[in-house]
């Protein structure tokens, strides 16, 4: 395995994307979705990105890259169509000990971005270690068919159960068994079918009568 797989917390951290085209804009969107404080460097930007800049959601750091723009950054993505520039950005980032991804040339940076399937709190990441982005995209499309939006609702429910159960019970072994029973039960399928009475029956059976969608304040 060439890369060490992690999920990175970028919330409220300064992130820089050099390149304002369609690829750069996709990187900006993902960083924003994860709570990053995003700056962009580019002489031109696509309309979506221009809108975010005008709204103050994204900061335009300049039209052309300069090493000083890396000051205070946690992470940088080189997403221009100039390989020489992208490599220089990666070298500058390496000198400063920063995380850096170089679009299309992963060997030039120190991390790569996987293809993602996202369903609410569920994130499935697919990586071919940079050897075949096309296969990663194909696998992502296959998994998007496999994992529907019921997983988002199911995890919303499980998160509410976990928060309450861990607050009320310190018996870690019993709690683990309850979580296992819920995951092994038909609960996910009932959520998919919107059978809320069935959901409540399973919650009451596994967790007791004080657990229901209403009592957990799940707004379905």
C-alpha positions in Angstrom: 0.0 0.0 0.0 1.7 3.2 -1.2 -0.4 5.7 0.8 -1.4 5.8 4.4 -5.3 6.1 4.4 -6.6 8.8 6.8 -9.6 11.1 7.2 -8.3 14.6 7.7 -10.0 17.3 9.9 -9.8 20.6 8.0 -12.6 22.4 9.9 -11.5 26.1 10.5 -8.1 25.4 9.0 -6.6 27.5 6.2 -6.5 25.7 2.9 -5.2 27.1 -0.4 -6.2 26.0 -3.9 -4.0 27.3 -6.7 -6.1 27.1 -9.9 -9.6 28.4 -10.5 -10.9 26.1 -13.2 -13.4 23.3 -13.0 -11.0 21.0 -11.2 -9.9 23.7 -8.7 -13.5 24.5 -8.1 -14.3 20.9 -7.2 -11.5 20.9 -4.7 -12.7 24.1 -3.2 -16.2 22.7 -2.9 -15.1 19.6 -1.0 -12.9 21.7 1.4 -15.8 24.0 2.0 -18.2 21.1 2.7 -15.7 19.9 5.3 -15.5 23.3 7.0 -12.2 24.5 5.6 -11.3 28.2 5.3 -10.4 28.3 1.6 -8.3 30.7 -0.3 -7.8 30.6 -4.1 -5.1 31.9 -6.4 -5.9 32.2 -10.1 -6.1 34.9 -12.8 -9.5 33.6 -13.8 -12.2 31.5 -12.0 -15.3 29.6 -13.1 -18.7 31.3 -12.4 -19.4 29.1 -9.3 -16.2 30.1 -7.7 -16.6 33.7 -8.6 -19.9 33.6 -6.8 -18.4 32.2 -3.7 -15.7 34.8 -3.7 -18.2 37.6 -4.1 -20.2 36.1 -1.2 -17.0 36.1 1.0 -17.1 32.4 1.4 -13.8 32.0 -0.5 -11.0 34.5 -0.3 -9.2 35.4 -3.6 -5.5 35.4 -2.5 -4.1 36.7 -5.8 -4.1 36.2 -9.5 -0.7 34.6 -9.6 1.1 32.2 -7.2 3.7 33.4 -4.8 5.3 31.3 -2.1 4.3 33.8 0.6 0.6 32.8 0.0 1.4 29.6 1.8 2.0 31.4 5.0 -0.4 30.1 7.7 -1.8 27.3 5.5 -2.5 23.8 6.7 -3.0 22.3 3.3 -2.5 23.3 -0.4 -3.8 21.9 -3.6 -2.0 22.6 -6.9 -4.7 22.5 -9.6 -3.3 24.6 -12.4 -2.7 23.3 -16.0 1.0 24.2 -15.7 2.9 21.1 -14.5 6.1 23.2 -13.8 4.1 25.6 -11.6 2.3 22.7 -9.8 5.7 21.1 -9.0 7.1 24.4 -7.7 4.1 24.8 -5.4 4.7 21.2 -4.1 8.3 22.0 -3.5 7.5 25.2 -1.6 4.9 23.3 0.5 7.3 20.6 1.3 9.9 23.1 2.6 7.2 24.4 4.9 6.1 21.0 6.1 2.6 21.4 4.5 0.2 18.9 3.1 0.1 19.2 -0.6 -1.8 17.5 -3.4 -0.9 17.9 -7.0 -3.8 17.3 -9.4 -3.1 14.6 -12.0 0.5 14.1 -10.8 0.1 12.6 -7.3 3.8 11.6 -7.1 4.7 15.3 -6.9 2.7 15.9 -3.7 2.6 14.1 -0.4 -1.1 13.0 -0.4 -3.8 12.1 -2.9 -7.5 12.6 -3.0 -9.7 9.5 -3.3 -12.9 9.2 -5.2 -15.8 9.6 -2.8 -19.2 8.3 -2.3 -21.1 10.4 0.3 -24.4 9.7 1.9 -24.8 12.1 4.8 -22.3 11.0 7.5 -21.3 8.0 5.5 -18.1 8.5 3.4 -16.7 5.7 1.3 -13.3 6.5 -0.2 -11.8 4.7 -3.1 -8.1 4.8 -4.1 -6.0 3.1 -6.6 -2.9 4.7 -5.2 -2.8 7.0 -8.2 -2.5 4.2 -10.7 -5.9 4.4 -12.3 -8.2 7.4 -11.5 -10.5 6.1 -14.2 -11.0 2.8 -12.3 -11.6 4.8 -9.1 -14.3 6.8 -10.8 -15.9 3.6 -12.1 -15.9 2.0 -8.7 -17.4 5.2 -7.2 -20.3 5.0 -9.7 -20.9 1.4 -8.8 -20.9 2.1 -5.1 -23.3 5.1 -5.6 -25.8 2.5 -6.9 -25.0 0.2 -3.9 -25.4 2.8 -1.1 -28.6 4.8 -1.3 -29.7 7.8 0.8 -31.2 5.5 3.4 -27.7 5.3 4.8 -27.7 9.0 5.5 -31.0 8.6 7.5 -29.8 5.4 9.2 -26.6 7.1 10.4 -28.6 10.1 11.7 -30.7 7.7 13.7 -27.7 5.7 15.0 -25.9 8.9 15.9 -28.9 10.0 18.1 -29.1 6.6 19.7 -25.3 6.5 20.4 -25.3 10.0 22.0 -28.2 9.2 24.3 -27.2 5.6 25.2 -23.6 6.6 26.0 -24.9 9.4 28.2 -27.3 7.1 30.1 -25.2 3.9 30.3 -21.6 3.4 31.2 -21.7 -0.4 30.5 -19.5 -0.5 27.5 -20.0 -4.2 26.8 -23.8 -4.0 27.0 -23.7 -0.9 24.8 -21.5 -2.6 22.2 -23.9 -5.5 22.1 -26.9 -3.2 21.6 -25.2 -1.3 18.7 -24.4 -4.7 17.1 -28.0 -5.9 17.4 -29.2 -2.7 15.8 -26.8 -3.0 12.9 -27.6 -6.7 12.4 -31.4 -6.1 12.6 -33.6 -5.1 9.6 -33.4 -1.5 10.9 -31.7 -0.2 7.7 -34.2 -1.8 5.4 -37.1 -0.4 7.5 -35.5 3.1 7.2 -35.2 2.6 3.4 -38.9 1.6 3.2 -39.9 4.5 5.5 -41.6 2.0 7.8 -41.4 4.2 10.9 -43.6 1.9 13.0 -41.3 -1.0 12.3 -38.3 1.2 13.3 -39.9 2.0 16.6 -40.6 -1.6 17.3 -37.0 -2.6 16.8 -35.8 0.4 19.0 -38.2 -0.7 21.7 -37.1 -4.3 21.5 -33.4 -3.7 21.6 -33.2 -0.5 23.7 -36.4 -0.4 25.7 -39.7 1.5 25.5 -38.1 4.9 26.1 -36.5 4.8 22.7 -38.5 5.9 19.6 -38.1 8.2 16.7 -40.2 10.8 18.5 -38.3 10.5 21.8 -35.0 10.7 19.9 -36.3 13.8 18.1 -35.7 12.4 14.7 -37.7 14.7 12.3 -38.9 12.1 9.8 
